[in-house]
Amino acid sequence: MAKTGETTAGAAIFDVDGTLTDTNHLHVVAWWEAFRQAGHSVPMPDIHRAVGLGSGDLIERLLGPDRDPEQDEAISSAHTVLYATYFDRLPAFRGAGDLLRTLAERGWRVVLATSASGTELAALRRAVDADNAVWATASSDDVDRGKPSPEPVELACRLAGVSAGQAVFVGDTVWDMEAAARAGVTAVALLSGGIPRADLERAGAEAVYPDVADLLDRLDDSVFGPGTD
């Protein structure tokens, strides 16, 4: 866990998939195949819009409450196995690691808030390659409900030792924005996950950037800039 000194500018909370790593469409393909193996034909655009939810919520959203819930575990496990085939080559977005390191150097406590856990989270962290900048991680193993519940964001604030008013959450899905809004945290959206700007703004985004590299380029003029802590 990175230490940045006695004082902090606040908590910089980041989603990972679609925000720091270019992995949303890998999840779409893995979920599509997992559903296919279970006998379900689910359109990829529908899966894309559900990425970012925890596996149980994602399955329920796509198959509905009247589905056979006994299939859920097998579908989730199939997705895990299929997605794991990409672990040795997960791509980080350009500027992802640099952004985290820059924020840590400026006194922000960087916390990852993600539905990933275990070996998946480890693979994502290797891709970003900025562990020295990460203060803490709030994974799906640490909360009862994932995004859009505020639980992951609230936990991230506690781990960083800050109030909601001292935190900024950066994500790429409507679930990220809704979770931040419900937690009372400033929400910053990125378009790198493939979700339209209008959808992100309706869900609570207070600022929108194309990707982490653009946010890094414009950091001084963002909510992370001088005089905004």
Salt bridges, closest charged atoms under 4 A:
ASP15 OD1 - LYS147 NZ 2.92
ASP17 OD1 - HIS27 NE2 3.34
GLU33 OE2 - ARG36 NH2 2.77
ASP46 OD1 - ARG49 NH2 2.64
ASP57 OD2 - ARG145 NH2 3.36
ASP72 OD2 - ARG67 NH2 2.73
ASP88 OD1 - ARG89 NH1 3.01
ASP98 OD1 - ARG101 NH2 2.98
GLU120 OE2 - HIS27 NE2 3.64
ASP131 OD1 - ARG125 NE 2.84
ASP176 OD1 - LYS147 NZ 2.95
GLU178 OE1 - ARG182 NH2 3.79
ASP199 OD1 - ARG202 NH2 2.33
ASP214 OD2 - ARG218 NH2 2.64
ASP220 OD1 - ARG106 NH1 2.81
